[in-house]
Amino acid sequence: MSGRFRELLKKNEVLYGVICRDVSITDLELMAQIGYTVVFLDLEHSSQSTAEVLRLGRVIHHLGMVPLVRIPELSRSHVQCLLDGGIEILTLPDVKSSDQASQFVQLGKFPPKGQRGISTSCAGTNFTLGVDPKQTLKNVNEGTSLMVMIESDEGYHALDEILEVEGIDLLTIGEMDWSVSLGIFGDEAKRVLRPKIEEVLVKAHKKEKILAMGGSSPEQIAHYRNLGVRLFFVGVDVNLKRKILADSLSTFRESVG
């Protein structure tokens, strides 16, 4: 309901986040201390339950950050439950048509923008509809953001229609799934997909969508920033932990054996 994400964008040209598939409360506290602003909780590629993600989302919120959840598939049970639980940004993977995007909006926005069900006692409305329910629902609609992921040639070819769907606020790209769907990897994937990715970002930026991307290097992030990206995910929690553990052990092995 707070619309914290948009408030942060007003104050910062660039926001940073981490994709999390096995996150702890301590991890979240450290992220908040260090200065991350968006925590990407991944229900598509992790063993986390919806209940666990909702508890983590409340911690993220109270630490001053923004909870974002990628749902595994488009369904009322995912969208309704997560938004009622106070998740500010929902991400729909592998969007291939404007019909998918439109259905996402219908499930994710209250009337008149959509058909989201209304509860009088959920975290997404601060546990009350207040004295003016109409204004409360309007505020929640404005504070809730929906992000689509383009991860295939189908989504790429339907991009213009997807971008016309009112209520879609953010866009990102799943480069790995896209390349695998084409049967290409490594340098070939980069060569084939780079112009398509750039075209998607440029078109979405012109339509005033907020752009989010993963970044593997400062050079890549700088390039995407020039294309209008404002939210960067700079790693996956499991991979980051693995690297820290590997580097620590390697340092001692090199010194001691």
LOZA-42311 format. One line per field, with one value per atom (N, C-alpha, C): x negated, y negated, z; atom name. Coordinates in nm, 3 decimals, always signed. Layout:
BEGIN
c1 = X, ...
c2 = Y, ...
c3 = Z, ...
a = CA, ...
This chain:
BEGIN
c1 = -0.082, +0.000, -0.086, -0.208, -0.291, -0.342, -0.354, -0.414, -0.560, -0.628, -0.767, -0.859, -0.833, -0.918, -0.922, -0.808, -0.804, -0.865, -0.848, -0.911, -1.064, -1.114, -1.258, -1.309, -1.231, -1.271, -1.276, -1.190, -1.193, -1.322, -1.379, -1.497, -1.628, -1.619, -1.739, -1.727, -1.831, -1.830, -1.835, -1.907, -1.926, -1.899, -1.830, -1.806, -1.871, -1.914, -1.981, -1.910, -1.908, -1.845, -1.919, -1.872, -1.930, -1.817, -1.841, -1.747, -1.770, -1.664, -1.680, -1.600, -1.672, -1.609, -1.628, -1.707, -1.729, -1.775, -1.690, -1.731, -1.689, -1.770, -1.739, -1.709, -1.657, -1.631, -1.762, -1.868, -1.998, -2.044, -2.027, -2.062, -1.989, -1.861, -1.781, -1.828, -1.861, -1.913, -2.043, -2.130, -2.256, -2.232, -2.138, -2.107, -2.059, -1.974, -1.924, -2.036, -2.125, -2.238, -2.330, -2.352, -2.447, -2.390, -2.258, -2.198, -2.119, -2.093, -2.002, -1.862, -1.783, -1.649, -1.536, -1.563, -1.460, -1.508, -1.423, -1.455, -1.361, -1.420, -1.349, -1.335, -1.217, -1.189, -1.134, -1.201, -1.173, -1.094, -0.964, -0.881, -0.889, -0.945, -0.953, -1.067, -1.179, -1.298, -1.354, -1.269, -1.316, -1.216, -1.256, -1.168, -1.088, -1.100, -1.027, -0.876, -0.802, -0.657, -0.600, -0.474, -0.408, -0.402, -0.373, -0.367, -0.502, -0.610, -0.743, -0.775, -0.742, -0.767, -0.690, -0.568, -0.489, -0.551, -0.600, -0.668, -0.794, -0.871, -0.992, -0.956, -0.847, -0.804, -0.774, -0.713, -0.685, -0.814, -0.911, -1.041, -1.108, -1.107, -1.165, -1.101, -0.969, -0.896, -0.937, -0.942, -0.973, -1.120, -1.205, -1.345, -1.365, -1.257, -1.264, -1.293, -1.289, -1.313, -1.181, -1.189, -1.070, -1.068, -0.961, -0.951, -0.893, -0.963, -0.920, -0.915, -0.809, -0.797, -0.771, -0.849, -0.821, -0.730, -0.612, -0.520, -0.555, -0.525, -0.561, -0.469, -0.346, -0.250, -0.139, -0.063, +0.045, +0.170, +0.205, +0.327, +0.375, +0.505, +0.563, +0.505, +0.481, +0.431, +0.294, +0.210, +0.079, +0.092, +0.158, +0.163, +0.237, +0.357, +0.439, +0.370, +0.317, +0.256, +0.135, +0.051, -0.072, -0.046, +0.045, +0.077, +0.149, +0.240, +0.306, +0.204, +0.098, -0.006, -0.105, -0.087, -0.171, -0.288, -0.294, -0.400, -0.374, -0.474, -0.452, -0.467, -0.559, -0.581, -0.565, -0.482, -0.470, -0.527, -0.597, -0.659, -0.602, -0.556, -0.503, -0.606, -0.656, -0.759, -0.700, -0.787, -0.760, -0.627, -0.609, -0.488, -0.501, -0.403, -0.411, -0.301, -0.207, -0.096, -0.037, +0.034, +0.104, +0.219, +0.276, +0.382, +0.331, +0.210, +0.151, +0.131, +0.077, +0.052, +0.182, +0.286, +0.416, +0.476, +0.464, +0.516, +0.441, +0.312, +0.229, +0.282, +0.315, +0.368, +0.504, +0.588, +0.721, +0.712, +0.616, +0.599, +0.528, +0.447, +0.360, +0.407, +0.513, +0.562, +0.708, +0.740, +0.878, +0.960, +1.095, +1.180, +1.159, +1.168, +1.211, +1.099, +0.974, +0.864, +0.863, +0.906, +0.905, +1.016, +0.999, +1.102, +1.045, +0.943, +0.884, +0.987, +0.991, +1.083, +1.045, +1.143, +1.122, +1.136, +1.039, +1.041, +1.036, +1.104, +1.105, +0.994, +0.914, +0.817, +0.689, +0.624, +0.500, +0.387, +0.264, +0.147, +0.140, +0.192, +0.185, +0.264, +0.359, +0.433, +0.409, +0.297, +0.266, +0.374, +0.438, +0.536, +0.664, +0.691, +0.816, +0.845, +0.973, +1.011, +1.032, +1.024, +1.034, +1.173, +1.182, +1.312, +1.356, +1.262, +1.293, +1.238, +1.312, +1.263, +1.226, +1.301, +1.272, +1.131, +1.096, +0.964, +0.856, +0.887, +0.791, +0.756, +0.858, +0.834, +0.758, +0.785, +0.711, +0.564, +0.540, +0.403, +0.328, +0.397, +0.334, +0.303, +0.394, +0.366, +0.242, +0.228, +0.113, -0.015, -0.002, -0.121, -0.161, -0.080, -0.110, -0.166, -0.279, -0.342, -0.346, -0.319, -0.319, -0.428, -0.510, -0.622, -0.608, -0.629, -0.629, -0.773, -0.795, -0.926, -0.913, -1.000, -1.009, -1.121, -1.085, -1.181, -1.177, -1.122, -1.109, -1.090, -1.107, -1.078, -0.930, -0.843, -0.701, -0.671, -0.730, -0.711, -0.771, -0.886, -0.953, -0.865, -0.806, -0.723, -0.590, -0.546, -0.420, -0.444, -0.566, -0.604, -0.518, -0.496, -0.420, -0.282, -0.216, -0.083, -0.092, -0.194, -0.211, -0.231, -0.308, -0.337, -0.215, -0.114, +0.007, +0.102, +0.074, +0.165, +0.152, +0.259, +0.259, +0.255, +0.166, +0.154, +0.025, -0.045, -0.178, -0.278, -0.350, -0.435, -0.582, -0.628, -0.770, -0.789, -0.910, -0.948, -1.091, -1.114, -1.249, -1.262, -1.382, -1.410, -1.478, -1.432, -1.495, -1.585, -1.709, -1.800, -1.833, -1.850, -1.889, -1.780, -1.657, -1.547, -1.528, -1.544, -1.528, -1.631, -1.756, -1.860, -1.840, -1.804, -1.784, -1.667, -1.562, -1.447, -1.486, -1.594, -1.643, -1.754, -1.794, -1.900, -2.038, -2.059, -2.189, -2.245, -2.377, -2.444, -2.568, -2.621, -2.749, -2.754, -2.864, -2.886, -2.782, -2.737, -2.634, -2.505, -2.468, -2.347, -2.359, -2.474, -2.495, -2.485, -2.544, -2.542, -2.401, -2.325, -2.190, -2.093, -2.102, -2.002, -2.031, -2.155, -2.186, -2.103, -2.094, -2.012, -1.864, -1.814, -1.674, -1.649, -1.740, -1.727, -1.728, -1.818, -1.827, -1.699, -1.644, -1.520, -1.405, -1.396, -1.292, -1.304, -1.424, -1.444, -1.413, -1.456, -1.431, -1.281, -1.211, -1.067, -0.993, -1.029, -0.962, -0.989, -1.111, -1.146, -1.064, -1.044, -0.963, -0.818, -0.773, -0.636, -0.630, -0.740, -0.750, -0.731, -0.773, -0.777, -0.906, -0.900, -1.020, -1.096, -1.223, -1.302, -1.388, -1.391, -1.474, -1.555, -1.680, -1.766, -1.864, -1.907, -2.018, -2.147, -2.251, -2.379, -2.493, -2.581, -2.694, -2.824, -2.825, -2.948, -2.911, -2.999, -2.972, -2.956, -3.031, -3.022, -2.884, -2.834, -2.701, -2.593, -2.605, -2.507, -2.512, -2.630, -2.642, -2.576, -2.592, -2.530, -2.378, -2.325, -2.181, -2.127, -2.206, -2.163, -2.143, -2.230, -2.218, -2.094, -2.038, -1.916, -1.791, -1.811, -1.698, -1.666, -1.746, -1.720, -1.749, -1.660, -1.676, -1.682, -1.645, -1.651, -1.740, -1.845, -1.941, -1.947, -1.942, -1.965, -2.107, -2.189, -2.334, -2.383, -2.294, -2.336, -2.222, -2.248, -2.154, -2.213, -2.132, -2.185, -2.267, -2.220, -2.291, -2.427, -2.431, -2.558, -2.656, -2.602, -2.688, -2.749, -2.667, -2.717, -2.822, -2.795, -2.890, -3.025, -3.022, -3.147, -3.224, -3.155, -3.222, -3.286, -3.213, -3.266, -3.386, -3.375, -3.484, -3.608, -3.589, -3.703, -3.771, -3.692, -3.748, -3.834, -3.781, -3.855, -3.979, -3.968, -4.081, -4.195, -4.161, -4.263, -4.346, -4.280, -4.352, -4.428, -4.372, -4.442, -4.569, -4.564, -4.683, -4.793, -4.753, -4.851, -4.902, -4.810, -4.843, -4.856, -4.772, -4.776, -4.660
c2 = +0.120, +0.000, -0.125, -0.114, -0.232, -0.287, -0.202, -0.248, -0.285, -0.210, -0.242, -0.237, -0.142, -0.127, -0.255, -0.313, -0.436, -0.554, -0.555, -0.661, -0.651, -0.528, -0.508, -0.550, -0.525, -0.566, -0.718, -0.788, -0.934, -0.988, -0.915, -0.962, -0.907, -0.800, -0.733, -0.702, -0.733, -0.701, -0.550, -0.479, -0.335, -0.266, -0.152, -0.070, +0.067, +0.129, +0.259, +0.363, +0.485, +0.593, +0.724, +0.825, +0.960, +1.059, +1.156, +1.265, +1.369, +1.405, +1.492, +1.621, +1.733, +1.865, +1.946, +1.895, +1.964, +1.861, +1.763, +1.648, +1.666, +1.610, +1.612, +1.470, +1.462, +1.331, +1.252, +1.320, +1.253, +1.199, +1.278, +1.230, +1.100, +1.096, +0.978, +0.857, +0.880, +0.769, +0.715, +0.805, +0.761, +0.683, +0.728, +0.657, +0.515, +0.503, +0.371, +0.281, +0.336, +0.258, +0.211, +0.298, +0.268, +0.167, +0.167, +0.067, +0.120, +0.250, +0.303, +0.252, +0.238, +0.181, +0.273, +0.369, +0.461, +0.604, +0.687, +0.828, +0.912, +0.986, +1.068, +1.209, +1.242, +1.375, +1.462, +1.573, +1.651, +1.779, +1.775, +1.893, +1.989, +1.942, +2.028, +2.128, +2.087, +2.171, +2.191, +2.222, +2.249, +2.339, +2.387, +2.472, +2.392, +2.260, +2.176, +2.191, +2.192, +2.198, +2.057, +2.048, +1.919, +1.859, +1.943, +1.894, +1.838, +1.907, +1.860, +1.728, +1.719, +1.597, +1.479, +1.503, +1.396, +1.348, +1.441, +1.400, +1.320, +1.367, +1.294, +1.157, +1.152, +1.024, +0.920, +0.963, +0.868, +0.819, +0.909, +0.868, +0.767, +0.797, +0.707, +0.569, +0.568, +0.441, +0.363, +0.430, +0.361, +0.321, +0.380, +0.338, +0.220, +0.175, +0.057, +0.089, +0.217, +0.255, +0.291, +0.330, +0.362, +0.512, +0.583, +0.725, +0.744, +0.822, +0.858, +1.010, +1.064, +1.209, +1.248, +1.346, +1.407, +1.528, +1.525, +1.637, +1.746, +1.873, +1.979, +1.988, +1.940, +1.943, +1.845, +1.811, +1.713, +1.783, +1.750, +1.805, +1.710, +1.714, +1.630, +1.665, +1.794, +1.836, +1.778, +1.762, +1.700, +1.548, +1.485, +1.339, +1.284, +1.335, +1.283, +1.298, +1.416, +1.445, +1.357, +1.341, +1.264, +1.115, +1.063, +0.921, +0.892, +0.981, +0.963, +0.967, +1.044, +1.056, +0.942, +0.842, +0.722, +0.719, +0.813, +0.809, +0.692, +0.608, +0.485, +0.504, +0.592, +0.614, +0.763, +0.795, +0.932, +0.942, +1.053, +1.076, +1.202, +1.189, +1.303, +1.348, +1.472, +1.518, +1.556, +1.553, +1.607, +1.560, +1.429, +1.373, +1.377, +1.437, +1.458, +1.387, +1.325, +1.260, +1.148, +1.060, +0.953, +1.008, +1.122, +1.184, +1.225, +1.282, +1.317, +1.193, +1.088, +0.965, +0.904, +0.909, +0.854, +0.932, +1.064, +1.146, +1.119, +1.095, +1.060, +0.933, +0.834, +0.708, +0.731, +0.812, +0.839, +0.901, +0.991, +1.056, +0.966, +0.875, +0.798, +0.659, +0.611, +0.476, +0.479, +0.394, +0.379, +0.308, +0.327, +0.250, +0.100, +0.019, +0.053, +0.103, +0.103, +0.145, +0.295, +0.372, +0.517, +0.577, +0.703, +0.776, +0.844, +0.784, +0.842, +0.847, +0.959, +0.973, +0.884, +0.843, +0.745, +0.811, +0.784, +0.831, +0.711, +0.722, +0.611, +0.622, +0.730, +0.751, +0.817, +0.753, +0.811, +0.709, +0.759, +0.672, +0.577, +0.621, +0.539, +0.410, +0.402, +0.277, +0.226, +0.265, +0.227, +0.272, +0.384, +0.451, +0.371, +0.278, +0.201, +0.133, +0.117, +0.037, -0.109, -0.140, -0.279, -0.337, -0.468, -0.536, -0.561, -0.550, -0.573, -0.456, -0.345, -0.227, -0.254, -0.340, -0.370, -0.429, -0.523, -0.584, -0.484, -0.398, -0.296, -0.203, -0.155, -0.064, -0.135, -0.262, -0.340, -0.350, -0.376, -0.386, -0.253, -0.144, -0.012, +0.018, -0.014, +0.006, -0.071, -0.194, -0.276, -0.225, -0.162, -0.113, +0.028, +0.096, +0.232, +0.229, +0.294, +0.294, +0.435, +0.445, +0.573, +0.571, +0.676, +0.684, +0.809, +0.793, +0.906, +0.939, +1.069, +1.114, +1.163, +1.114, +1.162, +1.265, +1.391, +1.500, +1.592, +1.543, +1.628, +1.543, +1.605, +1.535, +1.501, +1.586, +1.556, +1.425, +1.409, +1.284, +1.166, +1.189, +1.084, +1.036, +1.130, +1.093, +1.030, +1.058, +1.000, +0.875, +0.827, +0.720, +0.595, +0.550, +0.426, +0.435, +0.550, +0.568, +0.577, +0.644, +0.656, +0.518, +0.435, +0.302, +0.210, +0.244, +0.162, +0.195, +0.301, +0.342, +0.245, +0.177, +0.082, +0.157, +0.116, +0.181, +0.259, +0.282, +0.343, +0.231, +0.239, +0.129, +0.149, +0.275, +0.304, +0.414, +0.419, +0.525, +0.567, +0.697, +0.751, +0.863, +0.918, +1.019, +1.139, +1.258, +1.382, +1.435, +1.389, +1.420, +1.569, +1.634, +1.776, +1.863, +1.847, +1.926, +1.898, +1.774, +1.737, +1.810, +1.807, +1.872, +2.023, +2.084, +2.229, +2.269, +2.187, +2.217, +2.220, +2.150, +2.148, +2.249, +2.318, +2.417, +2.358, +2.238, +2.173, +2.136, +2.133, +2.110, +2.023, +1.971, +1.901, +1.783, +1.772, +1.657, +1.648, +1.763, +1.761, +1.700, +1.737, +1.681, +1.530, +1.484, +1.340, +1.268, +1.326, +1.264, +1.256, +1.363, +1.367, +1.281, +1.286, +1.220, +1.073, +1.033, +0.895, +0.792, +0.798, +0.697, +0.706, +0.828, +0.844, +0.785, +0.811, +0.758, +0.605, +0.550, +0.405, +0.346, +0.413, +0.366, +0.369, +0.477, +0.487, +0.373, +0.349, +0.245, +0.107, +0.080, -0.052, -0.075, +0.025, +0.011, -0.007, +0.072, +0.063, -0.071, -0.120, -0.250, -0.361, -0.354, -0.454, -0.452, -0.334, -0.321, -0.352, -0.403, -0.447, -0.333, -0.213, -0.102, -0.113, -0.074, -0.070, +0.057, +0.043, +0.156, +0.214, +0.346, +0.418, +0.523, +0.542, +0.642, +0.699, +0.822, +0.878, +0.826, +0.817, +0.769, +0.850, +0.895, +0.979, +0.902, +0.776, +0.696, +0.548, +0.462, +0.318, +0.267, +0.326, +0.282, +0.312, +0.431, +0.468, +0.380, +0.353, +0.267, +0.126, +0.074, -0.059, -0.064, +0.044, +0.050, +0.050, +0.133, +0.138, +0.006, -0.058, -0.186, -0.288, -0.286, -0.377, -0.349, -0.229, -0.193, -0.220, -0.274, -0.314, -0.227, -0.122, -0.033, -0.104, -0.087, -0.155, -0.061, +0.065, +0.163, +0.279, +0.305, +0.410, +0.515, +0.641, +0.753, +0.802, +0.788, +0.806, +0.941, +1.038, +1.171, +1.253, +1.383, +1.477, +1.516, +1.515, +1.536, +1.665, +1.775, +1.902, +1.893, +1.832, +1.819, +1.728, +1.620, +1.528, +1.596, +1.673, +1.746, +1.849, +1.917, +2.018, +1.954, +1.838, +1.771, +1.728, +1.674, +1.631, +1.751, +1.861, +1.981, +2.037, +2.039, +2.092, +2.003, +1.872, +1.779, +1.789, +1.802, +1.811, +1.937, +2.051, +2.176, +2.174, +2.117, +2.111, +2.029, +1.919, +1.834, +1.911, +1.988, +2.062, +2.180, +2.244, +2.356, +2.311, +2.193, +2.141, +2.108, +2.071, +2.032, +2.153, +2.245, +2.353, +2.488, +2.508, +2.636, +2.724
c3 = +0.000, +0.000, +0.000, +0.051, +0.067, -0.065, -0.167, -0.291, -0.271, -0.182, -0.148, -0.271, -0.360, -0.478, -0.560, -0.586, -0.666, -0.590, -0.458, -0.379, -0.386, -0.382, -0.394, -0.531, -0.635, -0.770, -0.785, -0.709, -0.714, -0.654, -0.559, -0.487, -0.543, -0.622, -0.670, -0.819, -0.893, -1.036, -1.058, -0.970, -0.986, -0.853, -0.858, -0.740, -0.762, -0.651, -0.660, -0.574, -0.624, -0.550, -0.568, -0.497, -0.504, -0.529, -0.617, -0.638, -0.529, -0.457, -0.340, -0.355, -0.337, -0.345, -0.218, -0.125, +0.002, +0.105, +0.129, +0.209, +0.355, +0.446, +0.589, +0.637, +0.760, +0.818, +0.833, +0.871, +0.883, +0.749, +0.643, +0.509, +0.478, +0.509, +0.479, +0.560, +0.686, +0.769, +0.712, +0.667, +0.607, +0.478, +0.395, +0.271, +0.301, +0.402, +0.439, +0.490, +0.571, +0.623, +0.512, +0.414, +0.307, +0.208, +0.190, +0.102, -0.015, -0.018, -0.120, -0.093, -0.198, -0.180, -0.223, -0.311, -0.359, -0.339, -0.280, -0.260, -0.347, -0.439, -0.537, -0.480, -0.430, -0.377, -0.490, -0.516, -0.636, -0.605, -0.633, -0.614, -0.733, -0.843, -0.962, -0.953, -0.897, -0.896, -0.756, -0.661, -0.526, -0.455, -0.338, -0.259, -0.156, -0.159, -0.064, -0.085, +0.023, +0.016, +0.010, -0.031, -0.032, +0.109, +0.208, +0.347, +0.391, +0.355, +0.393, +0.324, +0.197, +0.121, +0.179, +0.223, +0.283, +0.414, +0.496, +0.619, +0.588, +0.491, +0.451, +0.394, +0.320, +0.263, +0.369, +0.480, +0.587, +0.652, +0.668, +0.723, +0.629, +0.500, +0.400, +0.410, +0.418, +0.427, +0.552, +0.666, +0.790, +0.801, +0.718, +0.711, +0.616, +0.555, +0.469, +0.324, +0.288, +0.149, +0.081, -0.046, -0.124, -0.155, -0.117, -0.153, -0.293, -0.372, -0.508, -0.514, -0.573, -0.584, -0.728, -0.776, -0.905, -0.882, -0.940, -0.925, -1.027, -0.996, -1.089, -1.209, -1.194, -1.304, -1.273, -1.375, -1.359, -1.305, -1.181, -1.122, -1.013, -0.989, -0.884, -0.748, -0.724, -0.593, -0.563, -0.665, -0.643, -0.628, -0.723, -0.727, -0.607, -0.580, -0.471, -0.336, -0.310, -0.180, -0.156, -0.254, -0.237, -0.221, -0.302, -0.290, -0.157, -0.118, +0.012, +0.125, +0.107, +0.209, +0.211, +0.126, +0.132, +0.035, -0.060, -0.160, -0.254, -0.275, -0.351, -0.501, -0.544, -0.687, -0.716, -0.814, -0.861, -1.001, -1.026, -1.157, -1.220, -1.344, -1.418, -1.521, -1.510, -1.604, -1.740, -1.840, -1.974, -2.032, -2.037, -2.096, -2.248, -2.313, -2.457, -2.534, -2.464, -2.535, -2.451, -2.518, -2.447, -2.364, -2.406, -2.326, -2.188, -2.183, -2.054, -1.968, -2.029, -1.956, -1.905, -1.987, -1.947, -1.832, -1.836, -1.727, -1.598, -1.609, -1.494, -1.428, -1.509, -1.456, -1.393, -1.457, -1.401, -1.262, -1.243, -1.114, -1.012, -1.061, -0.973, -0.935, -0.997, -0.968, -0.924, -0.827, -0.784, -0.893, -0.894, -0.984, -0.962, -1.067, -1.202, -1.294, -1.248, -1.335, -1.358, -1.257, -1.268, -1.187, -1.150, -1.076, -0.953, -0.893, -0.773, -0.661, -0.589, -0.478, -0.361, -0.285, -0.177, -0.040, +0.046, +0.185, +0.277, +0.390, +0.486, +0.590, +0.582, +0.691, +0.639, +0.544, +0.492, +0.497, +0.496, +0.503, +0.384, +0.268, +0.148, +0.158, +0.253, +0.277, +0.418, +0.477, +0.615, +0.713, +0.679, +0.765, +0.787, +0.699, +0.709, +0.576, +0.544, +0.427, +0.464, +0.593, +0.637, +0.623, +0.641, +0.635, +0.491, +0.397, +0.255, +0.174, +0.167, +0.096, -0.050, -0.116, -0.256, -0.270, -0.183, -0.189, -0.149, -0.051, -0.009, -0.124, -0.195, -0.307, -0.420, -0.440, -0.539, -0.499, -0.372, -0.323, -0.339, -0.309, -0.323, -0.468, -0.558, -0.701, -0.744, -0.695, -0.733, -0.668, -0.551, -0.480, -0.516, -0.597, -0.640, -0.782, -0.804, -0.936, -0.994, -1.124, -1.194, -1.301, -1.301, -1.395, -1.482, -1.611, -1.703, -1.744, -1.771, -1.818, -1.962, -2.047, -2.186, -2.189, -2.224, -2.216, -2.339, -2.449, -2.567, -2.691, -2.805, -2.930, -2.941, -2.882, -2.884, -2.813, -2.695, -2.623, -2.697, -2.758, -2.835, -2.951, -3.022, -3.138, -3.096, -2.973, -2.924, -2.839, -2.838, -2.746, -2.761, -2.883, -2.903, -2.839, -2.856, -2.797, -2.644, -2.593, -2.448, -2.384, -2.449, -2.396, -2.395, -2.472, -2.476, -2.362, -2.286, -2.178, -2.061, -2.030, -1.919, -1.787, -1.699, -1.569, -1.553, -1.663, -1.657, -1.632, -1.520, -1.476, -1.509, -1.501, -1.518, -1.622, -1.674, -1.769, -1.743, -1.754, -1.747, -1.848, -1.861, -1.963, -1.898, -1.931, -1.887, -1.996, -1.996, -2.105, -2.113, -1.998, -2.000, -2.059, -2.011, -2.066, -2.215, -2.252, -2.393, -2.479, -2.437, -2.517, -2.523, -2.409, -2.405, -2.495, -2.500, -2.585, -2.732, -2.766, -2.904, -2.927, -2.820, -2.832, -2.852, -2.800, -2.816, -2.679, -2.669, -2.541, -2.562, -2.449, -2.451, -2.544, -2.617, -2.706, -2.817, -2.866, -2.970, -2.918, -2.795, -2.734, -2.719, -2.672, -2.656, -2.791, -2.894, -3.027, -3.084, -3.067, -3.123, -3.044, -2.911, -2.827, -2.799, -2.805, -2.767, -2.843, -2.977, -3.045, -3.010, -2.985, -2.947, -2.809, -2.716, -2.580, -2.583, -2.659, -2.668, -2.728, -2.828, -2.890, -2.790, -2.712, -2.611, -2.509, -2.461, -2.361, -2.416, -2.537, -2.598, -2.616, -2.668, -2.689, -2.557, -2.457, -2.328, -2.261, -2.276, -2.218, -2.283, -2.413, -2.482, -2.435, -2.392, -2.341, -2.190, -2.137, -1.997, -1.897, -1.937, -1.842, -1.761, -1.636, -1.552, -1.588, -1.620, -1.668, -1.556, -1.550, -1.453, -1.527, -1.485, -1.550, -1.449, -1.475, -1.401, -1.462, -1.380, -1.429, -1.375, -1.463, -1.421, -1.409, -1.454, -1.447, -1.448, -1.395, -1.399, -1.542, -1.637, -1.776, -1.833, -1.802, -1.852, -1.790, -1.661, -1.595, -1.654, -1.680, -1.739, -1.876, -1.954, -2.086, -2.073, -1.983, -1.965, -1.908, -1.823, -1.768, -1.880, -1.978, -2.092, -2.174, -2.161, -2.233, -2.149, -2.028, -1.947, -1.828, -1.804, -1.690, -1.559, -1.461, -1.333, -1.214, -1.235, -1.126, -1.170, -1.091, -1.125, -1.016, -1.059, -0.969, -0.991, -0.888, -0.906, -0.856, -0.844, -0.806, -0.751, -0.738, -0.676, -0.542, -0.438, -0.303, -0.292, -0.348, -0.338, -0.407, -0.524, -0.596, -0.523, -0.464, -0.389, -0.267, -0.196, -0.079, -0.121, -0.231, -0.279, -0.312, -0.377, -0.414, -0.289, -0.191, -0.067, +0.002, +0.010, +0.075, -0.002, -0.135, -0.216, -0.206, -0.212, -0.203, -0.067, +0.039, +0.173, +0.188, +0.142, +0.153, +0.066, -0.053, -0.145, -0.086, -0.018, +0.041, +0.144, +0.230, +0.332, +0.273, +0.173, +0.111, +0.042, -0.020, -0.085, +0.014, +0.136, +0.238, +0.320, +0.347, +0.439, +0.368, +0.268, +0.195, +0.230
a = N, CA, C, N, CA, C, N, CA, C, N, CA, C, N, CA, C, N, CA, C, N, CA, C, N, CA, C, N, CA, C, N, CA, C, N, CA, C, N, CA, C, N, CA, C, N, CA, C, N, CA, C, N, CA, C, N, CA, C, N, CA, C, N, CA, C, N, CA, C, N, CA, C, N, CA, C, N, CA, C, N, CA, C, N, CA, C, N, CA, C, N, CA, C, N, CA, C, N, CA, C, N, CA, C, N, CA, C, N, CA, C, N, CA, C, N, CA, C, N, CA, C, N, CA, C, N, CA, C, N, CA, C, N, CA, C, N, CA, C, N, CA, C, N, CA, C, N, CA, C, N, CA, C, N, CA, C, N, CA, C, N, CA, C, N, CA, C, N, CA, C, N, CA, C, N, CA, C, N, CA, C, N, CA, C, N, CA, C, N, CA, C, N, CA, C, N, CA, C, N, CA, C, N, CA, C, N, CA, C, N, CA, C, N, CA, C, N, CA, C, N, CA, C, N, CA, C, N, CA, C, N, CA, C, N, CA, C, N, CA, C, N, CA, C, N, CA, C, N, CA, C, N, CA, C, N, CA, C, N, CA, C, N, CA, C, N, CA, C, N, CA, C, N, CA, C, N, CA, C, N, CA, C, N, CA, C, N, CA, C, N, CA, C, N, CA, C, N, CA, C, N, CA, C, N, CA, C, N, CA, C, N, CA, C, N, CA, C, N, CA, C, N, CA, C, N, CA, C, N, CA, C, N, CA, C, N, CA, C, N, CA, C, N, CA, C, N, CA, C, N, CA, C, N, CA, C, N, CA, C, N, CA, C, N, CA, C, N, CA, C, N, CA, C, N, CA, C, N, CA, C, N, CA, C, N, CA, C, N, CA, C, N, CA, C, N, CA, C, N, CA, C, N, CA, C, N, CA, C, N, CA, C, N, CA, C, N, CA, C, N, CA, C, N, CA, C, N, CA, C, N, CA, C, N, CA, C, N, CA, C, N, CA, C, N, CA, C, N, CA, C, N, CA, C, N, CA, C, N, CA, C, N, CA, C, N, CA, C, N, CA, C, N, CA, C, N, CA, C, N, CA, C, N, CA, C, N, CA, C, N, CA, C, N, CA, C, N, CA, C, N, CA, C, N, CA, C, N, CA, C, N, CA, C, N, CA, C, N, CA, C, N, CA, C, N, CA, C, N, CA, C, N, CA, C, N, CA, C, N, CA, C, N, CA, C, N, CA, C, N, CA, C, N, CA, C, N, CA, C, N, CA, C, N, CA, C, N, CA, C, N, CA, C, N, CA, C, N, CA, C, N, CA, C, N, CA, C, N, CA, C, N, CA, C, N, CA, C, N, CA, C, N, CA, C, N, CA, C, N, CA, C, N, CA, C, N, CA, C, N, CA, C, N, CA, C, N, CA, C, N, CA, C, N, CA, C, N, CA, C, N, CA, C, N, CA, C, N, CA, C, N, CA, C, N, CA, C, N, CA, C, N, CA, C, N, CA, C, N, CA, C, N, CA, C, N, CA, C, N, CA, C, N, CA, C, N, CA, C, N, CA, C, N, CA, C, N, CA, C, N, CA, C, N, CA, C, N, CA, C, N, CA, C, N, CA, C, N, CA, C, N, CA, C, N, CA, C, N, CA, C, N, CA, C, N, CA, C, N, CA, C, N, CA, C, N, CA, C, N, CA, C, N, CA, C, N, CA, C, N, CA, C, N, CA, C, N, CA, C, N, CA, C, N, CA, C, N, CA, C, N, CA, C, N, CA, C, N, CA, C, N, CA, C, N, CA, C, N, CA, C, N, CA, C, N, CA, C, N, CA, C, N, CA, C, N, CA, C, N, CA, C, N, CA, C, N, CA, C, N, CA, C, N, CA, C, N, CA, C, N, CA, C, N, CA, C, N, CA, C, N, CA, C, N, CA, C, N, CA, C, N, CA, C, N, CA, C, N, CA, C, N, CA, C, N, CA, C, N, CA, C, N, CA, C, N, CA, C, N, CA, C, N, CA, C, N, CA, C
